[in-house]
Amino acid sequence: MPSLPVVSGNEAVRALQRLGFTVIRQRGSHIILSKGSQGCVVPNHREIKTGTLAGLLKQGGGFN
């Protein structure tokens, strides 16, 4: 499996929006997105850690 790239919170939000997620709200540095009954919380940091990014990909349906 290839290693995950270093992405920012804004880049992750834009990628999830392209997959059909919409931004519901933001509280502090956490952006909450949803797609139907599926939800996803993205930290709005300069760099997202690889483990966090892997979890976001699982929640978004892009990584099993």
Secondary structure by P-SEA (a helix, b strand, c coil): ccccccccaaaaaaaaaaaccccccccccbbbbbcccbbbbbcccccccaaaaaaaaaaacccc
